[in-house]
Amino acid sequence: MSAAERVLDLLIALLNTRTRMSKQQIRRAVRGYHGDARAFERTFERDKDLLRGMGIPIIVERDAVHEDDVGYRIDVESWALTPVTFTPEEIGVLSVAARVYNDAQWRTVAGRGVTKVRSHGPGTHEEPPPVTLTLRAPEGAFDVLQEAVATRTPVAFDYVPLRSPKARRRLQPWRVLARNRAWYVVGHDVDRDAPRAFRLSRIAGTVRLAGPPASFDVPADVDVGALLDGPATAPESVTVAVAPDRAQLLRARGQVVGHAIGRDVIELVTTEPHRLADEVAAYGPDAVLLTPAEQRERILRALAALVEVGDGH
């Protein structure tokens, strides 16, 4: 049998003993303890330490008269949880939080946890409101930039400013921080010889290390957060043709401004049109990007390349 099964059998045996169990009783009752006495001693001590490391209080008791009569048991009272209850509001919040996990493994674990929570509160049979939350991971450049900040290593990357062509940037990164639902890297722009902030979602391609570690020092007199408080980016309109009863998240964020090809035309306002265009593309045939034209063309090129890859296989 596996070590996990043996440890589980040991736990069950110690939980169900009325008084205490001697080593001889444990050796006879618990499956998996085989071999000579020395091997049993080593294995039992290892399993006992493992259970204690998991927070299970194993008590060692000696007979008052015969000190060599040693027994083991679990202090059930100190190990048991105190009574736990949840209000309907708390259960609703936990239920919504569990839906954030889109990964199959974590979604299963979160669902089981919510099921257990619902058994400890009033009105737990009711389903939470139909609210969907999604956690968006940082951009692919995040890890490389974090490493560059920690090691004080210069970086180089292609950057696409709003309404400007793509350009190469060389940066001494000082910090990576979040502001207004977006990630930024702040540092010294080598070509402009001035502090600058760059939004990670506008970095195109791969961020490359462009120098040895410890190449620069972060100035102490610069408020890196203040670099993000400059003039606000002008919002831009994006229109999408949405199939009936589809793309509810897009509908909730915009307004219907017309109809075309049997679909509702939704207008959304954003400061990140390229990112919104990628989100629209993820809806497949249920949502078609109409404007801006440059983002529409970019998505069409990406889809065409995807088709070519599929045909090639």
C-alpha positions in Angstrom: 0.0 0.0 0.0 1.1 3.6 -0.5 2.5 5.7 2.3 -0.5 8.0 2.1 -2.9 5.1 2.7 -0.8 3.9 5.7 -0.8 7.4 7.3 -4.5 7.6 6.8 -5.1 4.3 8.4 -2.9 5.4 11.4 -5.0 8.6 11.7 -8.2 6.6 11.7 -6.9 4.1 14.2 -5.8 6.8 16.7 -9.1 8.7 16.2 -11.2 5.7 17.1 -9.3 4.3 20.1 -11.1 4.6 23.3 -8.1 5.2 25.5 -4.6 4.9 23.9 -2.8 2.6 21.5 0.5 1.0 22.2 3.1 0.5 19.5 2.3 -3.2 19.4 -1.4 -2.5 18.9 -0.6 0.1 16.2 1.6 -2.4 14.4 -1.2 -5.0 14.4 -4.1 -2.7 13.6 -2.6 -0.4 10.9 -2.0 -1.7 7.4 1.4 -1.1 5.9 3.6 -1.6 8.9 5.6 -4.6 7.9 9.2 -5.7 8.2 11.2 -6.1 11.4 10.8 -4.1 14.6 13.5 -1.6 13.6 11.9 -0.8 10.3 8.5 -0.4 12.0 10.1 2.1 14.5 11.5 4.2 11.7 8.3 4.2 9.7 6.1 4.9 12.6 8.2 7.8 13.9 8.2 9.3 10.4 4.4 9.0 10.0 3.8 10.4 13.5 6.0 13.5 12.7 4.1 13.9 9.4 0.7 14.0 11.2 2.0 16.4 13.8 3.3 18.6 11.0 -0.2 18.7 9.7 -1.4 20.1 13.0 -2.9 16.8 14.4 -2.2 16.7 18.1 -0.8 13.2 18.9 -0.5 12.7 22.6 2.0 10.4 24.2 0.8 8.8 27.5 2.7 6.7 30.0 1.2 4.4 32.6 1.5 5.8 36.1 2.9 2.5 37.4 4.6 1.0 34.4 6.6 3.8 32.7 7.6 1.6 29.8 3.9 1.2 29.0 3.6 4.0 26.4 0.5 4.7 24.4 -0.6 7.2 21.7 -3.9 8.9 21.0 -5.2 12.1 19.3 -6.5 14.9 21.4 -9.8 15.2 19.6 -11.1 18.1 21.6 -8.2 20.4 20.9 -8.2 19.3 17.2 -11.9 19.8 16.6 -13.1 23.1 15.0 -15.2 25.5 17.0 -18.8 25.8 15.7 -18.8 27.7 12.4 -21.8 29.6 10.9 -22.2 31.9 8.0 -24.8 34.5 7.2 -26.6 34.3 3.8 -24.6 37.4 2.7 -21.3 35.8 3.6 -22.2 32.6 1.8 -23.2 34.6 -1.3 -19.9 36.5 -1.4 -17.9 33.2 -1.0 -20.0 31.6 -3.8 -19.3 34.5 -6.2 -15.6 34.4 -5.3 -15.5 30.7 -6.0 -16.7 31.4 -9.6 -13.6 33.5 -10.3 -11.5 30.4 -10.6 -11.7 29.3 -14.2 -9.0 26.7 -14.0 -10.6 23.2 -13.9 -8.7 22.0 -10.9 -9.2 25.1 -8.7 -12.8 25.4 -9.8 -13.5 21.9 -8.5 -11.8 22.7 -5.1 -13.6 26.0 -4.8 -17.0 24.4 -5.6 -16.5 21.7 -2.9 -15.5 24.4 -0.4 -18.7 26.4 -1.1 -20.8 23.2 -0.8 -19.4 22.7 2.7 -19.9 26.4 3.7 -23.5 26.2 2.7 -24.1 23.5 5.2 -23.2 25.9 8.0 -25.6 28.7 7.6 -29.3 29.7 7.1 -30.8 29.8 3.7 -27.8 28.0 2.2 -30.0 26.2 -0.3 -30.4 29.3 -2.4 -28.2 29.9 -5.4 -26.1 33.1 -5.5 -27.1 35.8 -8.0 -25.9 35.3 -11.6 -22.8 37.4 -11.3 -19.6 36.4 -13.2 -16.2 37.6 -12.2 -13.0 37.0 -14.1 -9.4 37.4 -12.9 -7.1 38.6 -15.7 -3.5 37.6 -15.3 -0.8 40.2 -15.8 0.6 40.6 -19.3 3.4 38.3 -20.5 6.0 41.0 -20.0 5.3 41.1 -16.2 7.7 38.4 -15.1 10.6 39.6 -17.2 10.1 43.2 -16.0 9.9 42.1 -12.4 13.1 40.2 -12.7 14.8 43.3 -14.4 13.6 45.5 -11.6 14.9 43.2 -8.9 18.3 42.8 -10.6 18.5 46.4 -12.0 19.0 45.2 -15.5 18.1 47.4 -18.6 15.5 46.1 -20.9 14.4 46.8 -24.5 10.9 46.3 -26.1 8.6 47.5 -28.8 5.9 49.8 -27.6 2.6 50.8 -29.3 1.4 54.2 -28.0 -2.2 55.2 -28.6 -2.5 56.8 -32.1 1.3 56.5 -32.7 3.3 54.0 -34.6 5.2 51.2 -32.8 8.7 52.2 -31.6 11.6 50.6 -29.9 12.1 51.6 -26.3 15.2 51.1 -24.0 14.4 51.4 -20.3 16.1 51.2 -17.0 13.1 49.8 -15.0 12.5 51.1 -11.5 9.2 49.6 -10.5 6.2 47.6 -11.8 2.9 48.7 -10.4 -0.8 48.7 -10.9 -2.9 51.8 -11.5 -6.5 52.1 -12.7 -7.0 48.4 -13.5 -3.7 48.2 -15.6 -0.1 47.3 -15.0 2.7 49.8 -15.7 6.5 49.8 -15.7 8.1 53.0 -14.6 11.8 53.8 -15.2 14.4 55.9 -17.0 13.9 56.1 -20.8 17.4 55.9 -22.1 16.7 57.4 -25.5 14.7 60.4 -24.1 16.9 60.7 -21.0 13.9 61.2 -18.8 11.5 59.2 -16.5 8.7 57.5 -18.3 5.8 55.1 -17.6 4.8 52.4 -20.0 1.6 50.4 -19.9 2.3 46.7 -20.1 -0.7 46.0 -22.4 0.8 48.2 -25.1 4.1 46.3 -25.1 4.4 44.3 -28.4 6.3 41.1 -28.6 9.0 40.1 -26.1 10.8 42.1 -23.5 14.5 41.5 -23.7 17.2 42.1 -21.2 19.6 44.7 -22.7 22.5 44.9 -20.4 24.3 43.4 -17.4 22.7 43.3 -13.9 23.3 46.2 -11.5 23.7 48.6 -14.4 21.9 51.5 -12.7 20.6 52.8 -9.4 17.0 53.8 -8.7 16.9 57.5 -7.7 15.5 58.1 -4.3 14.0 61.5 -5.1 11.7 60.5 -7.9 8.0 59.7 -7.1 7.4 56.9 -9.6 3.7 56.9 -8.8 3.4 60.5 -9.8 4.5 59.6 -13.4 1.2 57.8 -13.8 -0.9 60.8 -12.8 -0.3 62.8 -16.0 -3.0 63.8 -18.5 -5.6 61.1 -18.9 -5.7 59.2 -22.1 -8.5 60.3 -24.4 -11.2 57.7 -24.7 -12.0 56.1 -28.0 -15.2 54.6 -29.4 -15.4 51.0 -30.4 -18.5 49.5 -32.2 -19.3 45.9 -32.2 -22.1 43.9 -34.0 -23.4 41.5 -31.4 -25.7 38.5 -32.1 -29.1 38.4 -30.4 -28.8 37.4 -26.7 -25.1 37.0 -26.9 -22.0 38.7 -25.4 -23.8 39.9 -22.3 -20.7 41.4 -20.8 -20.1 43.6 -23.8 -23.8 44.6 -23.8 -23.6 45.6 -20.1 -20.6 47.8 -20.7 -21.9 49.6 -23.8 -25.1 50.8 -25.4 -27.1 49.9 -28.5 -26.7 52.5 -31.2 -28.2 50.7 -34.2 -28.7 47.4 -36.0 -26.8 45.7 -38.8 -26.9 42.3 -40.5 -29.5 41.1 -38.0 -27.4 42.1 -35.0 -27.4 44.9 -32.4 -24.6 47.4 -32.9 -23.0 48.1 -29.5 -20.9 51.2 -28.8 -18.2 51.0 -26.1 -15.8 53.6 -24.9 -12.3 52.6 -23.9 -8.8 53.9 -23.6 -7.4 50.6 -24.7 -9.1 49.8 -28.1 -6.6 47.1 -29.0 -7.2 45.2 -25.8 -11.0 45.5 -26.2 -10.6 44.3 -29.8 -8.9 41.2 -28.5 -11.7 40.6 -26.1 -14.3 41.0 -28.9 -12.3 38.4 -31.0 -12.6 35.9 -28.2 -16.4 35.8 -28.7 -15.9 34.3 -32.1 -18.9 34.6 -34.5 -21.1 36.1 -31.7 -19.4 39.5 -31.9 -17.9 41.2 -34.9 -15.7 44.3 -34.5 -16.8 47.2 -36.8 -14.6 50.1 -35.8 -11.9 51.3 -35.3 -10.7 50.1 -38.7 -7.1 49.5 -37.7 -8.1 47.2 -34.9 -10.5 45.4 -37.1 -7.8 44.8 -39.7 -5.4 43.6 -37.0 -7.9 41.0 -35.7 -8.7 39.9 -39.3 -4.9 39.3 -40.0 -4.6 37.3 -36.8 -7.6 35.2 -37.7 -6.3 34.6 -41.2 -3.0 33.5 -39.9 -4.7 31.1 -37.5 -6.6 29.6 -40.4 -3.4 29.1 -42.3 -1.8 27.3 -39.4 -4.9 25.0 -39.1 -4.8 24.2 -42.8 -1.1 23.5 -42.6 -1.8 20.6 -40.2 
